[in-house]
């Protein structure tokens, strides 16, 4: 049987980046942990034992402690990975990184398409003023869209961002009378979940509850009659 080249083979002698580690199925986490502990693995379709030789970097958009509590991440795997944990702050809190990354994405597109498009100061100002709930991925998509819309220079009208209204502002809607509190709570959770593109950790933080409580409430709503 021929060996199939897996991630450890491809990354041998280099760095293996494991993104969204908390989304890995628990049975796969067990297998991954064994490799980390022994440095041994067998490629798919082979009985030959190989030795892992990689530098490992992992990432997740969840709070690891909440992920462990909600059984999305094994405790032993977390402590095996967390030799040097780094907390990356949201893009909106990283100052000039926002405009720096915007320029970087534009330079990349110019290089790919062999063009010389630029971005105006007013467009950069609009970028600075956005809250970027989708962080770097959202910024990248916005710049790619602006690149397609602009002829030569990206202007504010080319920066198309989705503004999320703040329901706690002075313009908040009046809560209707006679509606069961359970229904109001359900709608608030569903609206916040949609606003955060399904990210439960961000939703729970905004609502002031734990992720476990959020999951419990979602399970309860699924059993409620319409």
C-alpha positions in Angstrom: 0.0 0.0 0.0 1.2 3.5 -0.8 1.4 6.1 2.0 -0.7 9.2 1.6 1.0 12.4 2.4 -0.7 14.0 5.5 -0.3 17.3 7.3 2.7 16.0 9.4 4.5 14.8 6.3 3.9 18.0 4.5 5.0 20.2 7.4 8.0 18.1 8.3 10.9 20.3 9.5 8.6 23.4 9.4 5.5 24.9 11.1 2.0 23.3 11.2 -0.8 25.8 11.8 -3.9 24.3 13.3 -6.8 26.8 12.9 -10.1 26.6 14.9 -8.8 23.8 17.0 -12.0 23.8 19.1 -14.0 22.8 16.0 -12.1 19.5 15.7 -14.3 16.5 16.6 -13.5 15.1 20.0 -12.4 11.7 18.7 -10.0 13.4 16.3 -8.7 15.4 19.3 -7.8 12.2 21.0 -5.8 11.0 18.0 -4.1 14.3 17.7 -3.1 14.3 21.4 -1.5 10.9 21.0 0.7 12.3 18.2 1.7 15.3 20.3 2.6 13.0 23.3 4.6 10.4 21.4 5.6 12.2 18.2 4.6 9.0 16.4 1.9 8.6 13.8 0.9 6.2 11.0 -0.1 7.7 7.6 -3.5 6.7 6.2 -3.2 3.4 4.5 0.1 2.5 6.0 1.4 0.4 8.9 4.7 2.3 9.0 5.3 4.4 12.0 6.6 7.9 11.3 7.9 10.6 13.6 6.4 14.1 13.7 9.0 16.9 13.3 7.0 20.1 13.3 6.6 23.3 15.2 2.9 23.6 16.1 0.8 26.8 16.3 -2.9 26.5 17.0 -5.7 29.1 17.1 -9.4 29.4 18.0 -11.9 32.2 18.2 -13.5 30.6 21.3 -12.4 31.2 24.9 -10.5 28.0 25.6 -11.9 27.7 29.1 -15.5 28.1 27.8 -14.7 25.6 25.1 -13.6 23.1 27.7 -16.6 23.7 29.8 -18.9 23.3 26.8 -17.0 20.1 25.8 -15.7 21.4 22.6 -12.1 21.1 23.6 -10.4 18.4 25.7 -8.6 19.7 28.8 -5.6 17.5 28.2 -5.2 18.7 24.6 -5.5 22.3 25.7 -2.7 22.0 28.2 -0.6 20.1 25.7 -1.0 23.0 23.2 -0.9 26.0 25.6 2.9 26.2 26.2 2.9 29.8 25.2 -0.7 31.2 24.9 -1.2 34.6 23.1 -4.5 36.5 23.3 -5.0 38.5 20.1 -7.3 41.5 20.7 -10.1 42.3 18.3 -9.2 44.3 15.3 -11.1 47.4 16.5 -8.7 47.6 19.5 -5.5 47.4 17.4 -5.1 51.0 16.3 -3.1 51.6 13.2 -3.2 47.8 12.4 -6.5 48.4 10.7 -5.3 50.8 8.0 -2.0 48.9 7.8 -3.8 45.7 7.0 -6.2 47.5 4.6 -3.2 48.8 2.6 -1.6 45.3 2.7 -4.7 43.7 1.2 -4.8 46.4 -1.5 -1.1 45.9 -2.3 -1.7 42.2 -2.6 -4.6 42.6 -5.0 -2.6 45.1 -7.1 0.2 42.5 -7.3 -2.2 39.8 -8.3 -3.9 41.8 -11.0 -0.8 43.9 -12.0 -2.6 47.2 -11.2 -1.8 50.3 -9.3 -5.0 51.2 -7.5 -4.8 53.4 -4.4 -7.0 54.2 -1.4 -7.9 57.8 -0.3 -7.3 59.2 3.2 -11.1 59.6 3.6 -11.7 55.9 2.7 -9.0 55.0 5.3 -10.8 57.2 7.9 -14.1 55.3 7.2 -12.2 52.1 7.7 -10.8 53.3 11.1 -14.3 54.2 12.3 -15.9 50.8 11.7 -16.1 48.3 14.6 -15.1 45.3 12.5 -17.0 42.6 14.3 -15.7 40.1 11.7 -12.1 41.2 12.4 -9.4 40.7 9.8 -11.5 38.4 7.6 -14.2 41.0 7.3 -11.6 43.7 6.5 -10.1 41.6 3.7 -13.4 41.0 2.1 -14.3 44.7 2.3 -11.0 45.7 0.6 -11.5 43.1 -2.1 -15.0 44.4 -2.8 -13.8 48.0 -2.8 -11.0 47.1 -5.3 -13.6 45.7 -7.7 -15.8 48.8 -7.3 -13.2 51.4 -7.7 -11.7 52.6 -11.1 -8.4 53.8 -9.8 -8.8 55.2 -6.3 -10.8 53.6 -3.5 -13.1 56.2 -2.0 -15.5 56.1 1.0 -18.4 55.0 -1.2 -16.5 52.0 -2.2 -16.1 50.8 1.4 -19.2 48.8 1.9 -19.5 47.7 5.5 -22.5 46.3 7.4 -23.4 48.6 10.2 -24.8 46.9 13.2 -27.3 48.9 15.2 -26.9 49.2 19.0 -30.2 48.3 20.6 -29.2 50.0 23.8 -28.9 53.4 22.1 -31.5 56.2 22.3 -33.1 54.9 19.2 -33.9 51.5 20.7 -37.4 50.2 19.9 -40.1 50.1 22.5 -40.7 46.6 23.9 -44.3 45.6 23.1 -46.7 44.9 26.0 -48.3 41.5 26.6 -45.5 39.5 25.1 -44.2 36.6 27.3 -40.7 37.3 28.7 -39.5 34.0 27.4 -40.4 35.1 23.8 -38.6 38.4 24.2 -35.5 36.6 25.6 -35.7 34.1 22.7 -35.8 36.9 20.1 -33.0 38.9 21.7 -30.8 35.8 21.7 -31.6 34.9 18.1 -31.1 38.5 16.9 -27.7 38.8 18.7 -26.6 35.4 17.3 -27.4 36.5 13.8 -25.6 39.8 14.3 -22.5 37.8 15.4 -22.7 35.5 12.4 -23.4 32.5 14.7 -20.5 33.0 17.0 -21.8 31.8 20.3 -18.9 33.1 22.5 -19.4 36.7 21.2 -23.2 36.4 21.6 -22.9 35.2 25.2 -20.5 38.0 26.0 -22.8 40.6 24.6 -25.8 39.2 26.4 -24.0 38.9 29.7 -24.4 35.1 30.1 -22.1 32.2 29.9 -21.7 30.1 26.7 -23.1 27.1 28.6 -26.2 29.1 29.5 -26.6 30.2 25.9 -26.5 26.6 24.7 -29.0 25.6 27.4 -31.4 28.3 26.3 -31.0 27.4 22.6 -31.8 23.8 23.4 -34.9 24.9 25.3 -36.1 27.1 22.5 -35.9 24.2 20.0 -38.5 22.4 22.2 -40.9 25.3 22.5 -44.1 25.2 20.4 -44.4 28.0 17.8 
